[in-house]
Amino acid sequence: MRHDLAYPLMGICALIDRVDVDVSSELGEDAFVLDEDNARVAFRVGVIERVVRETDRFADEVGYSDAEERLRLVQRAVNQFVVHELVHIKQNFPHFASVQHVKDGMPDYGVPMLDAAADVVAAWTCANVECERLEARAENDLLLEYVNALLLAYLIGAFVFDVRGRPPKIQRALGLVISALLVQALASGTLNRQVLFEGWRELSPVLVLDLEKTSIFNAFVLDGLPGLLVPTYEVLRDDLAGRFWRSAGTAPLMATLQLGSEILLEIDAIARG
Ligand SMILES: [Zn+2]
């Protein structure tokens, strides 16, 4: 599966070679500034600080006590954030001005779709890097690092940038949770592939339906031939879908993961391990 990285990273490697990657303390709404004339990409310190703060908070939530382990988690989140932003350059989306054009031309879903695609590429890249660093070579090691990376992507997508009250952003963020749970089930042998859309694969960007506007659970798989994640609309007990939806961007993150897992168990997409 490693060759999946070749295409999205092709331009990025050339870019990193060509430009200085830097930080900037100037304020602004965008995550980074690409200065082509001076061959420089500068990331906003303020955004990186939020990535560090939220990752630190998550480390508390999951009870990381080892200082080195915490530091690595923070480093991974910052790296992943940087790779996500660099993927935007590859997506022909290099300047903050383009955000407004995309919002004008495809109001709700333009930016979340580009983000969802950048998220999975960045998560997959960083999972590969982590496996290289740990010299973990088994296929499952890579899948499990990818699960962690998808959760970091959710942390960044839902907490660093507040999603509450913004349905398209919630759809992208919760899609990452669903992807993480499906990949985890794949790694542990509990994924019921036959229930899933056959176009779904580990690197598929996924956007969940707005679970406040529909009482069923389903998600868009935005890959190759786009399709719906599961074929049948199941009525879910205990307002599971609504509770999952409302949990986006709220702590504890593990509660969102638990709700997502209950939904996937309920619709038989995963089996109890
Ligand atoms: Zn983005």
Residues whose N, C-alpha, C, O or C-beta is under 5 A from the ligand:
A	BS01	ZN	D115
